[in-house]
Amino acid sequence: MTHHLFYEFFAGGGMARMGLGPHWRPLFANDCDAKKNAAYRLNWGADELLDSRPVQDVATADLPGQADLAWASFPCQDLSLAGGGAGLAGARSGSFWGFWNLMQRLGAEGRAPHLIVLENVAGALTSHCGQDFAALAKALSSGGYRFGALLIDTVHYLPQSRPRLFLVAVRRDAKIPSALVLEEAQMPFHPPALQLAYANIDSTDRQHWVWWRLPAPAARGIDLADAIEDEPSGVTWHSAEETEHLLVLMDAKNRAKVTLAQERGGGVVGTIYRRTRMGEGGQRRQRAEVRFDGVAGCLRTPGGGSSRQTVVFIDGPSVRTRLLSVREAARLMGLPDSYKLPKRYNEGYHLIGDGVAVPVVRHLAQDLLEPLLSVLPVRSICSPSTAPAG
């Protein structure tokens, strides 16, 4: 089988690798989180070439060959709306610059990847009033790439609300098929927030911007109930007192949703997030917000003030709650049940919450990345399948 070659940075559990699919072969993977590395090796094989150093410590000599693609899902914490606001100057999201310096050194050696994909949270568009997005654009433009962005919500593919930003860059010496380019921004992947961010980047960098054409995905065929396990492991039902506490934390609007679900009859499943909201008098207080639209809220890592997602089951007057299981979270990211998860709940939830939705990556690969590579000189090789080990 012929494969495209790629480097996978900030690899986590290899979810981007799974989304790229069997026509792609990794030449190199990197992540400095030991627990994520353990999950990567558990699924892709203990003999995989996985570098566990911070990306700043990786040298070009560590990267074999020349990749068709460098994928980088760099840390989002400093760019997230829920983060501390440090942006690309932060210790975590700022690791992008270690990755980018490595790409520049590859370019100096004549080994720059044909394609680069940067993936991050939607907050990257507005971080530091758009300055961080402009810095990413400046890096790609000055590095010899044409580039554009898409804001893709996982809800089009899976029952989870999860908007993510994808910057897709191609070497400027590559011929871009006209079928992959739009004359102007187009919904749903170029929403107003992205258009505003584009307008705020330097005019010189805008000359190298591309409005990528990505076809709409097929209609989503599953909802939240399809991802729920009949007999989940690693979670237990809340006590009646714990469930009542969640109901007490709801405001009138959210409590009315529960009442309506009770009146509907039959089994109804929804999700709850606890959030800190501004109350009367300017005081911050914890609230529980519920949804019954067949879609889960955005999965988040359990840290930095973010809560784990709770599943609520209603059958007439009966209301039961428990945490979302790690396997359910994995299904909401498009991972098959064959994907091996960490045994500890927090480790599994963190791994999944930090990942990228598999079918979103597959859509990008099939309808944008692979067509872009189809017009480039063939540098692919043959190798075994890239399915997870076991």
Secondary structure by P-SEA (a helix, b strand, c coil): cbbbbbbbcccccaaaaaaacccccccbbbbccaaaaaaaaaccccccccccccccccccccccccccbbbbbcccccccccccccccccccccaaaaaaaaaaaaaaacccccbbbbbbcccccccccaaaaaaaaaaaaaacccccccccccccccccbbbbbbbbbccccccccccccccccccccccaaaaaaaaaccaaaaaacccccccccccccccccccccccccccccccaaaaaaaaaaccaaaaaaaaaaaaacccccbbbbbbbbbccccbbbbbbbbbcccccccccccccccccbbbbbbcccbbbbbcccaaaaaaaacccccbbbbccaaaaaaaaaacccaaaaaaaaacccccccccccccbbbbccccccc
